[in-house]
């Protein structure tokens, strides 16, 4: 059995893992990263990136379909549109290949080594990796666990046949006529909306009283309205009980207590994700857990000296950029730099239509924390650029302390507001006050002016509403 000795071993090649490896190697740390799959993890290969490609393709097709039916607000017309889903998926796969190849290049440039194979922890310093060339033993001073997460499977709807996960939904080569999405969270709605725009009949079944239940109801309202406009049927307060005996229809208990069946060519189960803690010997470390997640402190340290954990395996929010930030911090810590984790400025983005972006505290959360707050809201219906794009739905909202005007949170719902998230994070990270945002000159005409206007509104100085 071949043996490898390194200072740092990272288990998992997703965004958290590969960023840790790049940063650590830049700092001169002898680094090895191990993953049994392609570099980039779920995000680059079967999650964030391919889903956004499908979302964009759906939007482009929907515009053509509107033009073909005379529904374009710009007076555009087009012949009957068609889509070759195989070509769409090939384009999506090309993006994935470019990005994963780029990760490999970045690791090599930084001086990090990579090994493809299944890792199995033997103890806090030793890991066996099963590779195509046989098992290899890795001895490391420090281990970072970055194994990510995987889709939750419902006992009553195991994956297989017409029941698919988000991975399967992003790999279809033919459009189904009908799709039932089980779960009205961000994953189900993002994919469901994309397929609805491609002409698929989509039904969403959500057990909670409303869609996107972790988000503020005011932010999700425009999304619900848009889903209705796209012809998506949304059933809230409804629970799936399983497939009918014929294996063809889905049984659903509705909010009013009745039992119905839904016919669907495909059933997408998107009820959440769970940390990947099985299959790599984690039990050998006997680490304390927080429910299904590995317990960490504010430096991503586990209870075992020299063992860190980052990303989805450590809990919510399960976001790639959280994992990346944690990974960069851990690399700096291993190199001897004193840092601690601060989660206040982590942006959350939902790529529905319209999009939702938020950073920090919403008004209700701030008040639950005992804060007296000022809230300023500016609707896109009063924004010239939004009007010119025919996308006036949504708003920007800023939340700040009443006493000193320090910004606690910024939220938005609207077309393209995902691109606002970085500005929101920057404001909170730098400790901006309402006056800092209000007195910053914003370019006109842009949708970003709504950020300034929301701060002006909170200060009682609104100009354009």
C-alpha positions in Angstrom: 0.0 0.0 0.0 1.4 3.4 -1.1 1.9 6.0 1.6 1.6 9.8 1.3 2.7 12.3 4.0 1.3 15.9 4.0 0.7 18.7 6.4 -3.0 19.3 5.4 -5.5 16.7 4.0 -8.9 18.0 2.8 -11.7 15.4 2.3 -14.1 16.8 -0.3 -13.4 18.7 -3.5 -16.4 21.1 -3.5 -16.2 24.9 -3.2 -15.3 24.7 0.5 -12.6 22.0 0.0 -10.9 23.4 -3.1 -10.8 26.9 -1.8 -9.2 25.6 1.4 -6.6 23.8 -0.7 -5.8 26.8 -3.0 -5.4 29.2 -0.1 -3.4 26.7 2.0 -1.0 26.0 -0.9 -0.7 29.7 -1.5 0.5 30.0 2.1 3.1 27.4 1.6 1.3 24.5 3.4 1.9 21.1 1.9 -1.7 20.3 0.9 -3.6 17.3 -0.6 -7.3 17.3 -1.5 -9.2 14.1 -2.0 -12.6 13.5 -3.7 -14.1 10.4 -5.3 -15.9 12.5 -7.9 -15.0 15.4 -10.2 -13.5 18.5 -8.6 -16.1 21.2 -7.9 -18.5 19.0 -5.8 -22.2 19.4 -6.0 -22.2 23.1 -6.8 -20.2 23.0 -10.0 -21.2 19.6 -11.2 -24.9 18.9 -10.4 -26.1 22.0 -8.4 -25.6 25.7 -8.4 -24.0 26.1 -11.9 -26.0 23.7 -14.0 -29.3 24.8 -12.4 -28.6 28.5 -13.2 -27.8 27.5 -16.8 -31.2 25.7 -17.0 -32.9 28.7 -15.5 -31.4 31.0 -18.1 -32.3 28.7 -20.9 -35.9 28.6 -19.6 -36.0 32.4 -19.4 -34.8 32.8 -23.0 -37.3 30.3 -24.3 -40.1 31.9 -22.4 -39.3 35.3 -24.0 -39.6 33.6 -27.5 -42.9 31.9 -26.5 -44.3 35.3 -25.4 -43.3 36.9 -28.7 -44.8 34.0 -30.6 -48.2 34.4 -28.9 -48.2 38.2 -29.1 -47.6 38.6 -25.4 -44.3 40.5 -25.6 -44.6 44.0 -24.0 -42.0 45.3 -26.4 -44.1 44.6 -29.6 -41.8 41.7 -30.6 -43.1 38.8 -32.6 -41.6 35.4 -33.5 -42.4 32.1 -35.1 -43.4 29.2 -33.0 -40.3 28.4 -30.8 -38.8 25.0 -30.3 -36.1 23.7 -28.0 -33.6 20.9 -28.4 -33.1 19.9 -24.8 -30.2 17.7 -25.7 -28.3 20.7 -27.0 -29.3 22.7 -24.0 -27.9 20.1 -21.6 -24.8 19.8 -23.7 -24.3 23.6 -23.4 -24.8 23.3 -19.7 -22.4 20.4 -19.4 -19.8 22.4 -21.4 -20.0 25.2 -18.7 -19.5 22.5 -16.0 -16.5 21.0 -17.8 -14.8 24.4 -18.2 -15.3 25.3 -14.5 -14.2 22.0 -13.1 -11.2 22.0 -15.4 -10.5 25.5 -14.1 -10.5 24.3 -10.5 -7.9 21.7 -11.4 -5.8 24.3 -13.0 -6.1 26.7 -10.0 -5.1 23.9 -7.6 -2.0 23.1 -9.8 -1.1 26.8 -10.0 -1.2 27.2 -6.3 0.8 24.0 -5.7 -1.9 21.9 -4.1 -1.9 18.1 -4.9 -5.2 16.3 -5.7 -6.1 12.6 -5.5 -9.2 11.0 -6.9 -10.6 8.2 -4.8 -12.9 7.3 -1.8 -11.5 8.5 1.5 -11.9 6.5 4.7 -10.8 7.9 8.0 -8.8 5.6 10.2 -8.0 8.1 12.9 -7.4 11.8 13.4 -4.1 11.7 11.4 -4.6 8.8 9.0 -6.9 8.3 6.0 -7.0 5.5 3.5 -7.9 6.4 -0.1 -9.2 3.8 -2.5 -8.1 4.8 -6.0 -8.1 3.2 -9.4 -4.5 2.2 -8.8 -5.2 0.6 -5.4 -5.4 1.9 -1.8 -3.1 4.7 -0.6 -2.6 5.7 3.0 -2.3 9.4 3.8 -0.7 10.7 7.0 -1.6 14.3 7.7 -1.0 16.7 10.5 -4.3 18.4 10.0 -7.6 17.2 8.4 -10.4 19.3 7.0 -13.8 17.6 6.5 -15.6 19.2 3.6 -17.9 16.4 2.4 -20.9 18.6 1.6 -24.5 17.4 1.5 -26.9 15.3 -0.6 -30.7 15.4 -1.5 -33.1 14.1 1.1 -35.0 11.1 0.0 -38.6 10.6 1.2 -39.3 7.1 2.5 -42.6 7.2 0.7 -41.0 8.4 -2.6 -37.6 6.7 -3.0 -35.6 8.0 -6.0 -35.9 5.9 -9.1 -38.1 5.7 -12.2 -40.2 8.8 -12.5 -39.1 10.0 -9.0 -36.0 12.1 -9.4 -33.8 14.4 -7.3 -32.4 17.8 -8.4 -29.5 15.9 -10.0 -31.9 14.0 -12.2 -33.9 17.1 -13.0 -30.7 18.7 -14.3 -29.9 15.8 -16.6 -33.1 15.2 -18.5 -32.7 14.8 -22.2 -36.4 15.1 -23.0 -39.0 17.5 -21.7 -41.7 15.8 -19.6 -45.2 17.0 -20.4 -45.9 17.3 -16.7 -43.7 17.7 -13.6 -44.8 17.6 -9.9 -42.4 19.3 -7.6 -42.5 18.0 -4.0 -41.2 20.8 -1.9 -41.7 24.6 -2.3 -38.3 25.6 -1.1 -35.7 27.4 -3.3 -34.4 24.2 -5.1 -37.8 23.0 -6.1 -39.0 26.4 -7.2 -35.9 27.3 -9.1 -36.0 24.1 -11.1 -39.8 24.0 -11.4 -39.9 27.6 -12.7 -37.3 26.8 -15.3 -39.3 23.9 -16.6 -42.5 25.8 -16.5 -40.9 28.4 -18.8 -39.9 25.6 -21.1 -43.6 24.7 -21.5 -43.9 21.9 -19.0 -47.0 21.7 -16.8 -45.7 22.2 -13.3 -47.4 21.5 -10.0 -45.8 22.3 -6.7 -46.8 20.5 -3.5 -45.6 22.2 -0.3 -46.5 21.0 3.3 -46.0 24.4 4.8 -48.8 27.1 4.6 -46.8 29.0 1.9 -43.9 28.6 -0.5 -40.4 29.5 0.6 -41.4 29.3 4.3 -37.9 30.3 5.6 -38.2 33.7 3.8 -40.3 36.7 4.9 -43.8 36.5 3.4 -43.5 40.0 1.9 -40.4 38.8 -0.1 -42.1 35.6 -1.3 -45.4 37.3 -2.4 -44.1 38.5 -5.8 -42.7 35.0 -6.4 -46.1 33.4 -5.8 -47.8 35.9 -8.1 -45.3 35.2 -10.9 -45.7 31.4 -10.5 -49.5 31.8 -11.0 -48.8 34.0 -14.1 -46.6 31.2 -15.5 -49.4 28.7 -15.0 -47.7 26.8 -12.1 -50.3 25.3 -9.7 -49.1 25.6 -6.1 -50.7 23.4 -3.4 -49.7 24.6 0.1 -50.6 22.8 3.3 -50.5 19.6 1.3 -48.6 16.4 2.0 -47.5 13.7 -0.4 -48.3 10.2 0.9 -46.6 8.2 -1.9 -47.2 6.7 -5.3 -50.5 5.0 -6.0 -50.6 1.2 -6.3 -50.2 1.5 -10.1 -46.9 3.4 -9.6 -48.1 6.1 -12.0 -49.9 8.8 -10.0 -48.9 10.7 -6.9 -51.2 10.6 -3.8 -51.6 13.9 -2.0 -53.4 14.8 1.2 -54.6 18.4 0.6 -55.0 21.2 3.1 -58.8 20.7 3.3 -58.3 17.1 4.4 -59.2 15.5 1.0 -57.1 12.9 -0.7 -56.3 13.4 -4.4 -54.0 11.9 -7.0 -51.8 13.8 -9.4 -50.6 12.5 -12.7 -47.0 13.4 -13.7 -44.4 12.2 -16.1 -41.7 13.1 -13.6 -41.8 13.8 -9.8 -39.0 16.0 -8.5 -38.5 15.5 -4.7 -36.8 18.7 -3.4 -37.6 18.7 0.3 -34.1 19.6 1.5 -30.5 18.4 1.8 -28.7 16.5 4.5 -25.1 16.5 5.5 -22.9 13.8 4.0 -21.5 12.2 7.1 -21.7 8.5 6.1 -19.3 6.4 4.0 -15.9 7.9 4.9 -15.3 6.7 8.4 -16.4 9.8 10.4 -17.5 7.4 13.2 -13.9 6.6 13.8 -13.4 10.1 15.3 -16.4 10.0 17.6 -17.0 13.7 17.2 -19.8 15.6 19.0 -22.7 16.4 16.7 -25.3 19.1 16.5 -28.2 16.9 15.3 -27.0 15.5 11.9 -24.2 18.1 11.6 -20.6 18.1 12.8 -20.3 20.5 15.8 -17.7 23.2 15.3 -16.6 26.4 17.1 -16.1 29.9 15.7 -12.9 28.7 14.0 -14.4 25.7 12.4 -12.6 23.4 14.8 -14.2 20.1 15.8 -13.7 18.6 19.3 -10.6 16.8 18.1 -7.3 18.7 17.8 -6.1 19.1 14.2 -9.5 18.2 12.7 -11.7 21.0 11.1 -15.0 20.8 9.4 -16.5 23.3 6.9 -19.5 23.8 4.7 -22.8 21.9 4.5 -21.6 19.2 6.8 -21.5 21.8 9.6 -25.0 23.1 9.3 -27.1 25.9 8.0 -27.0 27.9 5.9 -26.0 25.3 3.3 -24.4 27.7 0.8 -21.4 27.3 -1.3 -20.1 30.8 -0.5 -20.3 30.1 3.2 -18.2 27.0 2.7 -15.7 28.9 0.6 -15.3 31.7 3.2 -14.9 29.1 6.0 -12.3 27.2 3.9 -10.2 30.3 3.3 -10.4 31.2 7.0 -9.3 27.6 8.0 -6.3 27.8 5.7 -5.3 31.1 7.3 -5.7 29.6 10.8 -3.5 26.6 10.0 -0.9 29.1 8.7 -1.0 30.8 12.1 -3.3 33.8 11.5 -5.8 34.5 14.3 -9.3 34.7 12.8 -12.8 33.9 13.9 -16.0 33.1 11.9 -18.6 35.9 11.6 -21.8 34.9 9.8 -23.6 38.3 9.9 -22.8 39.2 6.3 -23.6 35.9 4.5 -25.8 36.6 1.6 -28.7 34.3 0.8 -30.1 34.3 -2.8 -33.1 32.5 -4.3 -32.9 32.3 -8.1 -36.7 32.1 -8.6 -38.6 34.6 -10.8 -38.4 37.2 -9.4 -35.1 36.6 -7.5 -34.8 37.1 -3.8 -31.6 38.4 -2.1 -31.0 39.2 1.6 -28.2 39.8 3.9 -28.4 40.3 7.7 -31.6 40.7 9.7 -35.0 41.2 8.3 -37.3 43.6 10.2 -39.1 40.8 12.2 -35.9 39.1 13.1 -34.3 42.4 14.3 -37.3 43.2 16.4 -37.2 39.7 18.0 -33.6 40.5 18.9 -35.0 43.5 20.9 -33.8 46.1 18.4 -35.7 49.3 17.7 -35.4 49.6 14.0 -36.0 51.9 11.1 -37.2 50.3 7.9 -37.1 51.8 4.4 -38.7 50.3 1.4 -38.6 51.3 -2.3 -40.7 49.5 -5.0 -39.4 48.8 -8.4 -42.6 50.2 -9.9 -41.1 53.6 -9.1 -37.8 52.8 -10.7 -37.2 53.9 -14.3 -34.8 51.1 -15.2 -37.2 48.4 -14.0 -40.0 50.0 -16.0 -37.8 49.9 -19.2 -37.2 46.2 -18.6 -40.9 45.6 -18.1 -40.1 44.1 -14.6 -41.6 46.4 -12.0 -42.4 43.6 -9.5 -40.6 43.7 -6.2 -38.8 46.1 -4.0 -35.6 46.8 -1.9 -35.9 47.0 1.9 -33.2 48.2 4.3 -33.3 47.6 8.1 -31.2 49.7 10.5 -30.9 50.5 14.2 -33.1 53.4 15.2 -30.6 54.9 17.6 -27.4 55.1 15.4 -28.7 54.1 11.9 -26.2 51.2 11.6 -27.6 48.9 8.9 -28.7 45.5 10.2 -30.0 44.0 7.0 -30.9 44.6 3.4 -33.4 42.6 1.4 -34.8 42.7 -2.2 -37.1 40.8 -4.4 -37.1 41.5 -8.1 -35.6 40.7 -11.5 -31.9 40.3 -11.3 -31.5 41.3 -7.7 -29.1 38.4 -7.0 -26.5 40.8 -8.4 -27.3 43.2 -5.5 -26.2 40.7 -2.9 -22.6 41.7 -3.0 -23.4 45.3 -2.4 -25.7 44.3 0.5 -22.9 42.2 2.1 -20.3 45.0 1.6 -22.5 47.5 3.4 -23.0 45.3 6.4 -19.4 44.0 6.5 -18.1 47.6 6.6 -20.6 48.7 9.2 -22.5 51.2 6.9 -25.1 53.5 8.3 -28.2 54.6 6.5 -26.5 57.9 5.7 -23.6 56.1 4.0 -25.9 54.4 1.5 -28.2 57.4 1.1 -25.4 59.8 0.4 -23.5 57.5 -2.1 -24.1 58.6 -5.7 -25.8 55.7 -7.5 -25.8 55.4 -11.3 -29.0 56.4 -13.2 -30.9 54.7 -14.6 -30.2 51.5 -12.8 -32.3 49.2 -10.6 -29.6 49.7 -8.0 -30.9 53.2 -7.3 -33.6 51.4 -5.3 -31.0 50.6 -2.7 -30.2 54.3 -2.2 -33.9 55.2 -2.3 -34.7 52.6 0.4 -32.1 54.2 2.7 -33.5 57.6 2.0 -37.0 56.4 2.8 -35.8 55.0 6.2 -34.3 58.4 7.0 -37.6 60.2 6.0 -35.9 61.8 3.0 -37.5 59.8 0.1 -37.2 61.5 -3.3 -38.9 59.4 -5.9 -41.9 58.0 -4.1 
